[in-house]
C-alpha cells in the first residue's frame, strides 16, 4: 500500500475515534476562543454541535460564522508529541432552526449517540444546533505527512509538499 493510500485509509475513519471536537471561534471584538463540543457528522463531513446559548462559543458563532475545528489524537497515543495525528477543517457555521424536521433529525442523532441527556437539552430553550460546513481541511499523520482536503472532494487527500 502506498503512503497516500495509507493516509487515505487512516483519514476515512479518523473522526470515528472521537465524541467531541475542539472548536475555535472568534468574538465580535475579534477575541479568539477555544472550546469543545460533542458532535455528530454526516456523510458530507458537515459537523453538528448541540450547544448552550450561554456559552462564549455560541455567542461567537452568532457574531462571526467562521470557525475552525480540530480532531487530535490523545497525547498518550502519540509516539512523538510534535507529530500527533490531527485533522482540521475551516468551516462556516449556520444555525439549524429549532423544531424543524432537520433540527429534530439532528437532535435524534445526538440522542442515539449520547443518550438521555439530549432529552434534557431538547427541553432547554437556550440550546442550539449549529451546522459546521467545512471549506477545506488538513490531515497530518506525522513528519512530512500532511495532506490537504478541498471542498471539491472531502473524501480525497492531496499530499502537501514543501
DSSP file (Angstrom, degrees, kcal/mol; ACC not computed):
  #  RESIDUE AA STRUCTURE BP1 BP2  ACC     N-H-->O    O-->H-N    N-H-->O    O-->H-N    TCO  KAPPA ALPHA  PHI   PSI    X-CA   Y-CA   Z-CA
    1    1 A X              0   0    0      0, 0.0     2,-0.0     0, 0.0     5,-0.0   0.000 360.0 360.0 360.0 133.2    0.0    0.0    0.0
    2    2 A X     >  -     0   0    0      1,-0.1     4,-2.5     4,-0.0     5,-0.2  -0.246 360.0-106.4 -74.3 166.3    1.4    3.4   -0.9
    3    3 A X  H  > S+     0   0    0      1,-0.2     4,-2.6     2,-0.2     5,-0.2   0.909 121.9  49.6 -59.6 -43.6    1.8    6.3    1.6
    4    4 A X  H  > S+     0   0    0      1,-0.2     4,-2.6     2,-0.2    -1,-0.2   0.881 110.7  49.9 -66.1 -36.6   -1.2    8.2    0.1
    5    5 A X  H  > S+     0   0    0      2,-0.2     4,-2.3     1,-0.2    -1,-0.2   0.898 111.4  48.9 -66.8 -40.1   -3.3    5.0    0.3
    6    6 A X  H  X S+     0   0    0     -4,-2.5     4,-2.2     2,-0.2    -2,-0.2   0.921 113.3  47.0 -63.5 -43.8   -2.3    4.5    3.9
    7    7 A X  H  X S+     0   0    0     -4,-2.6     4,-2.6     2,-0.2    -2,-0.2   0.914 111.1  51.9 -63.2 -43.3   -3.1    8.2    4.7
    8    8 A X  H  X S+     0   0    0     -4,-2.6     4,-2.0     1,-0.2    -2,-0.2   0.911 110.2  48.5 -60.4 -43.8   -6.4    7.9    2.8
    9    9 A X  H  X S+     0   0    0     -4,-2.3     4,-0.8     1,-0.2    -1,-0.2   0.906 112.6  47.9 -63.9 -42.3   -7.4    4.8    4.8
   10   10 A X  H  X S+     0   0    0     -4,-2.2     4,-0.6     1,-0.2     3,-0.4   0.894 111.7  51.3 -65.3 -39.5   -6.5    6.5    8.1
   11   11 A X  H >X S+     0   0    0     -4,-2.6     3,-0.9     1,-0.2     4,-0.5   0.883  98.2  65.3 -64.4 -40.7   -8.4    9.6    7.2
   12   12 A X  H 3< S+     0   0    0     -4,-2.0    -1,-0.2     1,-0.3    -2,-0.2   0.822 118.0  22.9 -56.5 -35.0  -11.6    7.7    6.3
   13   13 A X  H >< S+     0   0    0     -4,-0.8     3,-1.0    -3,-0.4     4,-0.4   0.332  91.3 106.0-114.4   6.4  -12.2    6.6    9.9
   14   14 A X  H X< S+     0   0    0     -3,-0.9     3,-1.6    -4,-0.6    -2,-0.1   0.905  79.7  49.8 -58.2 -47.4  -10.3    9.1   11.9
   15   15 A X  G >< S+     0   0    0     -4,-0.5     3,-1.7     1,-0.3    -1,-0.3   0.694  94.3  75.3 -69.1 -16.6  -13.3   11.1   13.3
   16   16 A X  G <  S+     0   0    0     -3,-1.0    -1,-0.3     1,-0.3    -2,-0.2   0.722  86.3  65.0 -64.3 -19.1  -14.9    7.8   14.4
   17   17 A X  G <  S+     0   0    0     -3,-1.6     2,-0.3    -4,-0.4    -1,-0.3   0.507  97.0  69.9 -79.9  -4.9  -12.4    7.8   17.2
   18   18 A X    <   -     0   0    0     -3,-1.7     3,-0.1     1,-0.1    21,-0.0  -0.855  46.6-175.6-122.0 148.9  -13.9   11.0   18.8
   19   19 A X  S    S+     0   0    0     -2,-0.3    20,-1.8     1,-0.2     2,-0.3   0.530  80.9  37.9-108.3 -16.9  -17.0   12.0   20.6
   20   20 A X  E     -A   38   0A   0     18,-0.3     2,-0.4    29,-0.0    18,-0.3  -0.923  67.8-144.4-134.7 160.6  -16.1   15.7   20.8
   21   21 A X  E     -A   37   0A   0     16,-2.7    16,-2.0    -2,-0.3     2,-0.4  -0.940  21.6-120.4-123.4 143.3  -14.4   18.3   18.6
   22   22 A X  E     -AB  36  70A   0     48,-2.5    48,-2.4    -2,-0.4     2,-0.5  -0.730  35.1-155.8 -83.0 132.7  -12.2   21.1   19.6
   23   23 A X  E     -AB  35  69A   0     12,-2.4    12,-2.5    -2,-0.4     2,-0.5  -0.934  13.6-165.7-121.1 128.3  -13.8   24.3   18.4
   24   24 A X  E     +AB  34  68A   0     44,-2.9    44,-2.0    -2,-0.5     2,-0.3  -0.966  20.1 164.6-115.3 123.5  -12.1   27.6   17.7
   25   25 A X  E     -A   33   0A   0      8,-2.4     8,-2.4    -2,-0.5     2,-0.4  -0.808  27.6-134.2-130.4 170.5  -14.3   30.7   17.3
   26   26 A X  E     -A   32   0A   0     40,-0.5     6,-0.2    38,-0.3    38,-0.2  -0.996  19.5-132.5-131.9 134.3  -13.8   34.5   17.3
   27   27 A X    >   -     0   0    0      4,-2.5     3,-1.9    -2,-0.4    33,-0.1  -0.177  33.5 -98.9 -77.4 173.0  -15.9   37.0   19.1
   28   28 A X  T 3  S+     0   0    0      1,-0.3    -1,-0.1     2,-0.1    32,-0.0   0.788 128.1  54.3 -59.8 -29.1  -17.5   40.2   17.8
   29   29 A X  T 3  S-     0   0    0      2,-0.1    -1,-0.3     3,-0.0     3,-0.1   0.220 123.3-107.7 -90.2  13.5  -14.5   42.0   19.4
   30   30 A X  S <  S+     0   0    0     -3,-1.9     2,-0.5     1,-0.2    -2,-0.1   0.748  70.2 148.1  64.7  27.4  -12.1   39.7   17.4
   31   31 A X        -     0   0    0      1,-0.0    -4,-2.5     2,-0.0    -1,-0.2  -0.820  44.3-130.6 -90.4 125.6  -11.1   37.8   20.6
   32   32 A X  E     -A   26   0A   0     -2,-0.5     2,-0.4    -6,-0.2    -6,-0.2  -0.404  22.4-167.1 -73.3 153.1  -10.3   34.1   19.9
   33   33 A X  E     -A   25   0A   0     -8,-2.4    -8,-2.4    -2,-0.1     2,-0.4  -0.990   8.4-158.6-142.2 131.9  -11.9   31.4   22.0
   34   34 A X  E     +A   24   0A   0     -2,-0.4     2,-0.2   -10,-0.2   -10,-0.2  -0.926  31.7 136.7-109.2 136.2  -11.0   27.7   22.2
   35   35 A X  E     -A   23   0A   0    -12,-2.5   -12,-2.4    -2,-0.4     2,-0.3  -0.772  37.8-124.6-152.6-165.9  -13.6   25.3   23.4
   36   36 A X  E     -A   22   0A   0    -14,-0.3     2,-0.3    -2,-0.2   -14,-0.2  -0.974  16.5-174.3-149.2 162.7  -15.0   21.9   22.7
   37   37 A X  E     -A   21   0A   0    -16,-2.0   -16,-2.7    -2,-0.3    14,-0.1  -0.961  32.5-108.5-155.9 141.3  -18.4   20.3   21.9
   38   38 A X  E     -A   20   0A   0     -2,-0.3    12,-0.6   -18,-0.3     2,-0.3  -0.376  49.9-169.8 -60.2 153.0  -19.7   16.8   21.4
   39   39 A X  E     -C   49   0A   0    -20,-1.8     2,-0.3    10,-0.2    10,-0.2  -0.932  29.7-150.4-144.4 163.2  -20.6   16.3   17.8
   40   40 A X  E     -C   48   0A   0      8,-1.5     8,-3.1    -2,-0.3     2,-0.4  -0.958  21.6-153.3-127.6 152.5  -22.3   14.2   15.1
   41   41 A X  E     -C   47   0A   0     -2,-0.3     6,-0.2     6,-0.2     2,-0.1  -0.962   2.6-144.7-127.9 142.6  -21.1   14.2   11.5
   42   42 A X    >   -     0   0    0      4,-2.2     3,-1.8    -2,-0.4     6,-0.0  -0.447  38.6 -93.5 -97.2 178.3  -23.0   13.5    8.3
   43   43 A X  T 3  S+     0   0    0      1,-0.3    -1,-0.1    -2,-0.1    -2,-0.0   0.698 124.0  59.1 -66.6 -19.4  -21.7   11.7    5.2
   44   44 A X  T 3  S-     0   0    0      2,-0.1    -1,-0.3   111,-0.0     3,-0.1   0.324 120.0-107.9 -89.2   7.4  -20.7   15.1    3.6
   45   45 A X    <   +     0   0    0     -3,-1.8     2,-0.3     1,-0.3    89,-0.2   0.590  68.5 150.7  74.0  13.8  -18.4   15.8    6.6
   46   46 A X        -     0   0    0     87,-0.1    -4,-2.2    85,-0.0     2,-0.4  -0.606  36.3-145.8 -71.2 136.5  -20.7   18.5    8.0
   47   47 A X  E     -CD  41 132A   0     85,-2.3    85,-3.7    -2,-0.3     2,-0.4  -0.901   9.5-158.7-109.4 133.4  -20.3   18.6   11.8
   48   48 A X  E     -CD  40 131A   0     -8,-3.1    -8,-1.5    -2,-0.4     2,-0.4  -0.927   5.9-169.3-113.9 135.0  -23.2   19.4   14.1
   49   49 A X  E     -CD  39 130A   0     81,-2.1    81,-2.3    -2,-0.4     2,-0.6  -0.965  14.5-150.4-123.9 142.7  -22.8   20.7   17.6
   50   50 A X  E     + D   0 129A   0    -12,-0.6     2,-0.3    -2,-0.4    79,-0.2  -0.933  36.5 166.7-113.2 104.5  -25.6   21.0   20.2
   51   51 A X  E     - D   0 128A   0     77,-2.7    77,-3.4    -2,-0.6     2,-0.2  -0.848  38.1-105.3-131.0 155.7  -24.6   23.9   22.4
   52   52 A X  E >   - D   0 127A   0     -2,-0.3     3,-1.4    75,-0.2     6,-0.3  -0.546  21.5-134.6 -77.4 139.8  -25.9   26.2   25.1
   53   53 A X  T 3  S+     0   0    0     73,-1.4    -1,-0.1     1,-0.2    74,-0.1   0.634 104.9  65.5 -65.7 -14.1  -26.7   29.8   24.2
   54   54 A X  T 3  S+     0   0    0      4,-0.1    -1,-0.2     5,-0.0     2,-0.2   0.592  81.3  99.8 -83.7 -11.8  -24.9   30.8   27.4
   55   55 A X  S <> S-     0   0    0     -3,-1.4     4,-1.9     1,-0.1     3,-0.4  -0.493  76.8-130.4 -78.6 143.1  -21.5   29.6   26.1
   56   56 A X  H  > S+     0   0    0      1,-0.2     4,-2.6     2,-0.2     5,-0.2   0.890 108.2  56.7 -56.8 -39.4  -19.0   32.0   24.6
   57   57 A X  H  > S+     0   0    0      1,-0.2     4,-2.0     2,-0.2    -1,-0.2   0.849 105.6  51.3 -65.1 -31.0  -18.5   29.9   21.5
   58   58 A X  H  > S+     0   0    0     -3,-0.4     4,-1.6    -6,-0.3    -1,-0.2   0.941 111.2  46.4 -69.4 -46.2  -22.3   30.0   20.8
   59   59 A X  H  X S+     0   0    0     -4,-1.9     4,-1.9     1,-0.2    -2,-0.2   0.900 112.0  53.1 -60.0 -39.4  -22.3   33.8   21.0
   60   60 A X  H  X S+     0   0    0     -4,-2.6     4,-3.1     1,-0.2    -1,-0.2   0.898 104.9  53.4 -63.6 -40.5  -19.2   33.9   18.9
   61   61 A X  H  < S+     0   0    0     -4,-2.0    -1,-0.2     1,-0.2    -2,-0.2   0.840 108.7  50.4 -65.9 -31.7  -20.8   31.8   16.2
   62   62 A X  H  < S+     0   0    0     -4,-1.6    -1,-0.2     1,-0.2    -2,-0.2   0.894 117.0  40.7 -67.7 -39.3  -23.7   34.2   16.1
   63   63 A X  H  < S+     0   0    0     -4,-1.9     2,-0.4     1,-0.3    -2,-0.2   0.835 132.9  16.5 -78.4 -34.6  -21.3   37.2   15.7
   64   64 A X     <  -     0   0    0     -4,-3.1   -38,-0.3   -38,-0.2    -1,-0.3  -0.921  62.6-159.8-146.1 110.7  -18.9   35.5   13.3
   65   65 A X        +     0   0    0     -2,-0.4    28,-3.2    -3,-0.2     2,-0.4   0.494  63.6 101.4 -76.2  -1.6  -19.9   32.4   11.4
   66   66 A X  E     + E   0  92A   0     26,-0.2   -40,-0.5   -40,-0.1     2,-0.3  -0.680  46.4 159.6 -86.1 136.0  -16.3   31.4   10.7
   67   67 A X  E     - E   0  91A   0     24,-2.2    24,-3.3    -2,-0.4     2,-0.4  -0.965  30.7-142.8-147.5 161.5  -14.8   28.6   12.8
   68   68 A X  E     -BE  24  90A   0    -44,-2.0   -44,-2.9    -2,-0.3     2,-0.3  -0.993  16.7-160.0-126.4 137.7  -12.1   26.0   12.8
   69   69 A X  E     -BE  23  89A   0     20,-2.4    20,-1.8    -2,-0.4     2,-0.4  -0.905   3.2-161.3-120.1 150.5  -12.5   22.6   14.3
   70   70 A X  E     -BE  22  88A   0    -48,-2.4   -48,-2.5    -2,-0.3     2,-0.5  -0.995  12.9-172.0-136.1 130.5   -9.8   20.1   15.4
   71   71 A X  E     + E   0  87A   0     16,-2.6    16,-2.7    -2,-0.4     2,-0.4  -0.991  24.0 174.1-113.2 128.2   -9.7   16.4   16.0
   72   72 A X  E     - E   0  86A   0     -2,-0.5    14,-0.2    14,-0.2     3,-0.1  -0.998  33.2-108.7-143.0 137.3   -6.4   15.3   17.6
   73   73 A X        -     0   0    0     12,-2.6     5,-0.1    -2,-0.4     2,-0.1  -0.258  46.2 -97.5 -57.9 146.4   -5.1   12.1   18.9
   74   74 A X    >   -     0   0    0      1,-0.1     3,-1.7     3,-0.0     4,-0.5  -0.380  30.7-119.7 -61.0 143.0   -4.7   11.9   22.7
   75   75 A X  G >  S+     0   0    0      1,-0.3     3,-1.4     2,-0.2    -1,-0.1   0.854 112.8  61.2 -54.7 -36.8   -1.1   12.6   23.8
   76   76 A X  G 3  S+     0   0    0      1,-0.3    -1,-0.3     3,-0.0    -2,-0.0   0.713 102.5  51.9 -67.7 -18.5   -0.9    9.2   25.3
   77   77 A X  G <  S+     0   0    0     -3,-1.7     2,-0.4     2,-0.0    -1,-0.3   0.513  92.6  94.1 -91.3  -6.2   -1.5    7.6   21.9
   78   78 A X    <   -     0   0    0     -3,-1.4     3,-0.2    -4,-0.5     6,-0.1  -0.734  55.3-163.6 -96.8 131.3    1.3    9.6   20.2
   79   79 A X  S    S+     0   0    0     -2,-0.4     2,-0.4     1,-0.3    -1,-0.1   0.801  90.0  32.4 -75.5 -29.4    4.8    8.3   19.8
   80   80 A X  S >  S-     0   0    0      3,-0.1     3,-2.1     1,-0.1    -1,-0.3  -0.971  70.8-152.1-133.8 115.7    6.1   11.8   19.1
   81   81 A X  G >  S+     0   0    0     -2,-0.4     3,-0.7     1,-0.3    -1,-0.1   0.776  97.8  55.6 -60.2 -28.6    4.4   14.8   20.7
   82   82 A X  G 3  S+     0   0    0      1,-0.2    -1,-0.3    -4,-0.0    60,-0.1   0.538 110.3  46.3 -80.0  -6.4    5.4   17.0   17.8
   83   83 A X  G <  S+     0   0    0     -3,-2.1    -1,-0.2    58,-0.1    -4,-0.2  -0.156  72.5 158.1-132.1  40.7    3.7   14.8   15.3
   84   84 A X    <   -     0   0    0     -3,-0.7    58,-0.2     1,-0.1     2,-0.2  -0.409  50.4-106.5 -64.6 139.3    0.3   13.9   16.8
   85   85 A X        +     0   0    0     56,-0.2   -12,-2.6   -11,-0.1     2,-0.3  -0.478  54.6 164.9 -64.5 136.0   -2.3   12.8   14.2
   86   86 A X  E     -EF  72 140A   0     54,-2.3    54,-3.0   -14,-0.2     2,-0.4  -0.997  30.4-156.1-157.1 153.8   -4.8   15.6   13.7
   87   87 A X  E     -EF  71 139A   0    -16,-2.7   -16,-2.6    -2,-0.3     2,-0.4  -0.999  14.2-174.4-133.1 127.3   -7.5   16.8   11.3
   88   88 A X  E     -EF  70 138A   0     50,-2.5    50,-2.0    -2,-0.4     2,-0.4  -0.943   4.2-169.2-121.6 147.1   -8.6   20.4   11.0
   89   89 A X  E     -EF  69 137A   0    -20,-1.8   -20,-2.4    -2,-0.4     2,-0.5  -0.999  17.8-142.1-131.0 132.0  -11.4   21.9    9.0
   90   90 A X  E     -EF  68 136A   0     46,-2.5    45,-3.4    -2,-0.4    46,-1.0  -0.831  40.2-177.3 -85.7 129.7  -12.1   25.6    8.3
   91   91 A X  E     -EF  67 134A   0    -24,-3.3   -24,-2.2    -2,-0.5     2,-0.4  -0.837  35.1-135.5-132.4 160.4  -15.8   25.9    8.5
   92   92 A X  E     -EF  66 133A   0     41,-2.1    41,-3.0    -2,-0.3     2,-0.4  -0.970  30.0-142.1-110.2 135.2  -18.8   28.2    8.1
   93   93 A X  E     + F   0 132A   0    -28,-3.2     2,-0.4    -2,-0.4    39,-0.2  -0.791  19.6 179.9-100.8 138.9  -21.4   27.9   10.9
   94   94 A X  E     - F   0 131A   0     37,-2.2    37,-3.1    -2,-0.4     2,-0.3  -0.999  27.7-119.5-136.3 141.1  -25.1   28.1   10.3
   95   95 A X  E     - F   0 130A   0     -2,-0.4     2,-0.6    35,-0.2    35,-0.2  -0.585  17.3-140.8 -78.5 134.5  -27.9   27.8   12.9
   96   96 A X  E     - F   0 129A   0     33,-2.9    33,-0.6    -2,-0.3     3,-0.1  -0.873  30.4-117.4 -92.2 120.4  -30.4   25.0   12.5
   97   97 A X    >   -     0   0    0     -2,-0.6     3,-1.3     1,-0.1     6,-0.4  -0.336  34.3-103.8 -62.9 134.9  -33.8   26.4   13.4
   98   98 A X  T 3  S+     0   0    0      1,-0.2    -1,-0.1     5,-0.1     3,-0.1  -0.222  96.6  11.7 -59.6 144.9  -35.4   24.7   16.4
   99   99 A X  T 3  S+     0   0    0      1,-0.2    -1,-0.2    -3,-0.1     2,-0.2   0.593  90.8 129.9  63.5  15.9  -38.3   22.2   15.9
  100  100 A X  S <> S-     0   0    0     -3,-1.3     4,-2.6     1,-0.1    -1,-0.2  -0.498  76.0-105.8 -84.3 168.0  -37.8   22.0   12.2
  101  101 A X  H  > S+     0   0    0      1,-0.2     4,-2.3     2,-0.2     5,-0.2   0.897 123.7  50.7 -62.9 -37.6  -37.6   18.5   10.6
  102  102 A X  H  > S+     0   0    0      2,-0.2     4,-2.5     1,-0.2     5,-0.2   0.933 110.3  49.0 -63.7 -45.0  -33.8   19.0   10.1
  103  103 A X  H  > S+     0   0    0     -6,-0.4     4,-2.9     1,-0.2     5,-0.2   0.930 112.7  47.8 -59.2 -46.7  -33.4   20.1   13.8
  104  104 A X  H  X S+     0   0    0     -4,-2.6     4,-2.3     2,-0.2    -1,-0.2   0.885 110.8  51.1 -64.4 -39.2  -35.4   17.1   15.0
  105  105 A X  H  X S+     0   0    0     -4,-2.3     4,-1.8     2,-0.2    -1,-0.2   0.925 113.8  44.0 -63.5 -43.9  -33.4   14.6   12.8
  106  106 A X  H  X S+     0   0    0     -4,-2.5     4,-2.2     2,-0.2    -2,-0.2   0.918 112.7  51.5 -68.0 -42.3  -30.1   16.0   14.1
  107  107 A X  H  X S+     0   0    0     -4,-2.9     4,-2.5     1,-0.2    -1,-0.2   0.891 108.4  53.1 -60.6 -38.7  -31.3   16.0   17.7
  108  108 A X  H  X S+     0   0    0     -4,-2.3     4,-2.5     2,-0.2    -1,-0.2   0.898 107.1  51.4 -62.4 -40.1  -32.3   12.4   17.3
  109  109 A X  H  X S+     0   0    0     -4,-1.8     4,-1.9     2,-0.2    -2,-0.2   0.893 109.6  50.1 -64.2 -39.1  -28.8   11.6   16.0
  110  110 A X  H  X S+     0   0    0     -4,-2.2     4,-3.4     2,-0.2     5,-0.4   0.923 110.6  49.7 -62.9 -42.9  -27.4   13.2   19.2
  111  111 A X  H  X S+     0   0    0     -4,-2.5     4,-2.1     1,-0.2    -2,-0.2   0.899 109.7  50.8 -64.5 -40.0  -29.8   11.2   21.3
  112  112 A X  H  < S+     0   0    0     -4,-2.5    -1,-0.2     1,-0.2    -2,-0.2   0.889 119.5  37.3 -61.6 -38.6  -28.8    8.0   19.6
  113  113 A X  H  < S+     0   0    0     -4,-1.9    -2,-0.2    -5,-0.2    -1,-0.2   0.862 130.9  24.9 -83.3 -36.9  -25.1    8.8   20.2
  114  114 A X  H >< S-     0   0    0     -4,-3.4     3,-0.5     1,-0.3    -3,-0.2   0.463  96.7-139.5-116.5  -2.9  -25.1   10.4   23.6
  115  115 A X  T ><  -     0   0    0     -4,-2.1     3,-1.6    -5,-0.4     4,-0.3  -0.350  54.8 -14.6  87.4-160.1  -28.2    9.1   25.3
  116  116 A X  T >> S+     0   0    0      1,-0.3     3,-1.4     2,-0.2     4,-0.9   0.669 112.7  78.9 -63.4 -22.4  -30.9   10.5   27.6
  117  117 A X  H <> S+     0   0    0     -3,-0.5     4,-1.7     1,-0.3     3,-0.5   0.828  85.8  64.0 -56.2 -30.8  -29.0   13.8   28.4
  118  118 A X  H <> S+     0   0    0     -3,-1.6     4,-2.6     1,-0.2    -1,-0.3   0.816  91.8  62.8 -65.9 -30.2  -30.1   15.1   25.0
  119  119 A X  H <> S+     0   0    0     -3,-1.4     4,-1.1    -4,-0.3    -1,-0.2   0.895 103.9  49.2 -59.7 -38.5  -33.8   14.9   26.1
  120  120 A X  H >X S+     0   0    0     -4,-0.9     3,-0.7    -3,-0.5     4,-0.6   0.944 111.1  48.7 -64.2 -47.9  -32.9   17.5   28.7
  121  121 A X  H >< S+     0   0    0     -4,-1.7     3,-1.1     1,-0.2     6,-0.3   0.872 105.5  58.2 -61.3 -37.7  -31.1   19.7   26.1
  122  122 A X  H 3< S+     0   0    0     -4,-2.6    -1,-0.2     1,-0.3    -2,-0.2   0.824 106.8  49.5 -61.6 -30.1  -34.1   19.5   23.8
  123  123 A X  H << S+     0   0    0     -4,-1.1     2,-0.6    -3,-0.7    -1,-0.3   0.567  91.7  89.4 -86.3  -9.2  -36.3   20.9   26.6
  124  124 A X    X<  -     0   0    0     -3,-1.1     3,-1.7    -4,-0.6    -4,-0.0  -0.808  67.5-151.1 -95.0 119.3  -33.9   23.9   27.3
  125  125 A X  T 3  S+     0   0    0     -2,-0.6    -1,-0.1     1,-0.3    -4,-0.0   0.732  91.1  60.0 -63.1 -24.0  -34.8   26.9   25.1
  126  126 A X  T 3  S+     0   0    0      2,-0.0   -73,-1.4    -3,-0.0     2,-0.3   0.598  80.4 103.7 -83.4  -8.0  -31.2   28.2   25.1
  127  127 A X  E <   -D   52   0A   0     -3,-1.7     2,-0.3    -6,-0.3   -75,-0.2  -0.576  51.8-173.1 -80.2 136.7  -29.7   25.1   23.4
  128  128 A X  E     -D   51   0A   0    -77,-3.4   -77,-2.7    -2,-0.3     2,-0.5  -0.884  21.5-139.9-126.8 152.6  -28.9   25.4   19.8
  129  129 A X  E     -DF  50  96A   0    -33,-0.6   -33,-2.9    -2,-0.3     2,-0.4  -0.977  21.5-169.3-113.2 124.0  -27.7   23.2   17.0
  130  130 A X  E     -DF  49  95A   0    -81,-2.3   -81,-2.1    -2,-0.5     2,-0.5  -0.899  14.7-142.9-110.0 142.5  -25.2   24.6   14.6
  131  131 A X  E     -DF  48  94A   0    -37,-3.1   -37,-2.2    -2,-0.4     2,-0.7  -0.920  11.3-156.6 -99.9 124.4  -24.1   23.0   11.4
  132  132 A X  E     -DF  47  93A   0    -85,-3.7   -85,-2.3    -2,-0.5     2,-0.6  -0.902   8.7-163.3-105.0 108.2  -20.4   23.5   10.7
  133  133 A X  E     - F   0  92A   0    -41,-3.0   -41,-2.1    -2,-0.7   -87,-0.1  -0.820  15.3-133.5 -96.6 116.6  -19.8   23.2    6.9
  134  134 A X  E     - F   0  91A   0     -2,-0.6   -43,-0.3   -43,-0.2     3,-0.1  -0.392  23.5-178.7 -72.9 146.0  -16.2   22.6    6.0
  135  135 A X  E    S-     0   0A   0    -45,-3.4    16,-0.8     1,-0.5     2,-0.3   0.708  72.0 -18.2-105.5 -39.1  -14.5   24.6    3.2
  136  136 A X  E     -GF 150  90A   0    -46,-1.0   -46,-2.5    14,-0.2    -1,-0.5  -0.968  64.8-169.4-159.9 166.8  -11.1   23.0    3.4
  137  137 A X  E     -GF 149  89A   0     12,-2.8    12,-2.5    -2,-0.3     2,-0.3  -0.918  15.5-136.2-153.5 178.7   -9.0   20.9    5.7
  138  138 A X  E     -GF 148  88A   0    -50,-2.0   -50,-2.5    -2,-0.3     2,-0.5  -0.985   8.7-162.4-146.6 133.0   -5.7   19.4    6.6
  139  139 A X  E     -GF 147  87A   0      8,-2.6     8,-2.4    -2,-0.3     2,-0.5  -0.980  10.3-171.7-118.9 121.4   -4.9   15.9    7.8
  140  140 A X  E     +GF 146  86A   0    -54,-3.0   -54,-2.3    -2,-0.5     6,-0.2  -0.953  17.0 166.5-117.0 127.5   -1.5   15.4    9.5
  141  141 A X  E     -     0   0A   0      4,-2.7     2,-0.3    -2,-0.5   -56,-0.2   0.344  65.1 -40.7-121.2   5.2   -0.3   11.9   10.4
  142  142 A X  E >  S-G  145   0A   0      3,-0.5     3,-2.0   -58,-0.2    -1,-0.4  -0.942  90.4 -27.6 160.4-176.8    3.4   12.6   11.0
  143  143 A X  T 3  S+     0   0    0     -2,-0.3   -60,-0.1     1,-0.3   -61,-0.0  -0.425 130.4   2.5 -62.5 129.2    6.5   14.5    9.9
  144  144 A X  T 3  S+     0   0    0     -2,-0.2    -1,-0.3     1,-0.1     2,-0.2   0.631 108.6 105.0  69.0  13.0    6.3   15.1    6.2
  145  145 A X  E <   +G  142   0A   0     -3,-2.0    -4,-2.7    14,-0.1    -3,-0.5  -0.530  39.5 136.4-127.2  64.4    2.9   13.5    6.1
  146  146 A X  E     -G  140   0A   0     14,-0.5    14,-3.1    -6,-0.2     2,-0.4  -0.913  31.3-165.6-112.7 139.8    0.5   16.4    5.8
  147  147 A X  E     -GH 139 159A   0     -8,-2.4    -8,-2.6    -2,-0.4     2,-0.3  -0.978  13.0-136.0-132.0 136.5   -2.5   16.3    3.4
  148  148 A X  E     -GH 138 158A   0     10,-3.3    10,-1.9    -2,-0.4     2,-0.4  -0.662  12.4-160.4 -89.7 145.4   -4.8   18.9    2.0
  149  149 A X  E     -G  137   0A   0    -12,-2.5   -12,-2.8    -2,-0.3     2,-0.3  -0.997  12.1-163.8-125.2 125.6   -8.5   18.4    1.8
  150  150 A X  E >   -GH 136 153A   0      3,-0.6     3,-1.6    -2,-0.4     6,-0.2  -0.759  30.9-114.9-114.7 159.8  -10.5   20.6   -0.5
  151  151 A X  T 3  S+     0   0    0    -16,-0.8     3,-0.4    -2,-0.3   -15,-0.1   0.731 109.1  68.5 -63.2 -24.0  -14.2   21.4   -0.9
  152  152 A X  T 3  S+     0   0    0      1,-0.3    -1,-0.3   -17,-0.1     2,-0.1   0.737 122.3   7.4 -71.5 -19.0  -14.4   19.8   -4.3
  153  153 A X  E X   -H  150   0A   0     -3,-1.6     3,-1.5     3,-0.1    -3,-0.6  -0.570  59.8-178.6-161.9  93.9  -13.8   16.3   -2.8
  154  154 A X  E 3  S+     0   0A   0     -3,-0.4    -3,-0.1     1,-0.3    -2,-0.1   0.496  84.2  62.6 -73.7  -2.1  -13.8   15.9    1.0
  155  155 A X  E 3  S+     0   0A   0     -5,-0.1     2,-0.4     2,-0.0    -1,-0.3   0.471  94.1  72.9-100.1  -2.3  -13.0   12.2    0.7
  156  156 A X  E <   -     0   0A   0     -3,-1.5    -6,-0.4    -6,-0.2     2,-0.3  -0.886  64.6-149.9-117.6 146.0   -9.7   12.7   -1.1
  157  157 A X  E     -     0   0A   0     -2,-0.4     2,-0.4    -8,-0.1    -8,-0.2  -0.830   0.8-158.1-109.5 148.6   -6.3   13.8    0.2
  158  158 A X  E     -H  148   0A   0    -10,-1.9   -10,-3.3    -2,-0.3     2,-0.1  -0.992  27.7-119.6-125.3 122.5   -3.6   15.6   -1.6
  159  159 A X  E     -H  147   0A   0     -2,-0.4     2,-0.6   -12,-0.2   -12,-0.3  -0.379  22.0-137.3 -63.4 130.6    0.0   15.4   -0.2
  160  160 A X        -     0   0    0    -14,-3.1   -14,-0.5    -2,-0.1     2,-0.4  -0.817  23.3-172.1 -91.6 119.5    1.4   18.8    0.8
  161  161 A X              0   0    0     -2,-0.6   -16,-0.0     1,-0.1   -14,-0.0  -0.930 360.0 360.0-114.5 136.2    5.0   19.0   -0.3
  162  162 A X              0   0    0     -2,-0.4    -1,-0.1   -18,-0.0    -2,-0.0   0.423 360.0 360.0-136.6 360.0    7.1   21.9    0.7
